[in-house]
Amino acid sequence: MTVDSFEQLLEYVETELAFATRHYNDKYLDRRITS
């Protein structure tokens, strides 16, 4: 997953699912999303 794709995915999660991803570091989110 490219950085741009990852950022777009996080933006989607924040806006559409109302989940604040800023509280988590990128490596953690990447592991959780890809698993």
C-alpha positions as CSV (number, residue, x, y, z in Angstrom):
1,M,0.0,0.0,0.0
2,T,1.4,3.4,-0.9
3,V,1.6,6.3,1.4
4,D,-1.1,8.2,-0.5
5,S,-3.4,5.2,-0.5
6,F,-2.9,4.7,3.2
7,E,-3.6,8.4,3.9
8,Q,-6.8,8.2,1.8
9,L,-7.9,5.1,3.7
10,L,-7.4,6.8,7.0
11,E,-9.3,9.8,5.8
12,Y,-12.2,7.5,4.8
13,V,-12.2,5.8,8.1
14,E,-12.3,9.1,9.9
15,T,-15.0,10.7,7.9
16,E,-17.3,7.8,7.0
17,L,-16.9,5.6,10.1
18,A,-16.3,8.4,12.6
19,F,-13.2,6.7,14.0
20,A,-10.4,9.0,15.1
21,T,-7.2,7.5,13.7
22,R,-4.9,10.3,14.9
23,H,-4.7,8.7,18.3
24,Y,-2.8,5.7,16.8
25,N,0.6,5.6,15.1
26,D,0.8,4.6,11.5
27,K,2.5,1.3,12.0
28,Y,-0.2,0.1,14.4
29,L,-3.0,1.2,12.0
30,D,-1.2,-0.5,9.1
31,R,-1.0,-3.8,11.0
32,R,-4.6,-3.6,12.0
33,I,-5.9,-2.7,8.5
34,T,-3.8,-5.3,6.6
35,S,-4.6,-8.2,9.0
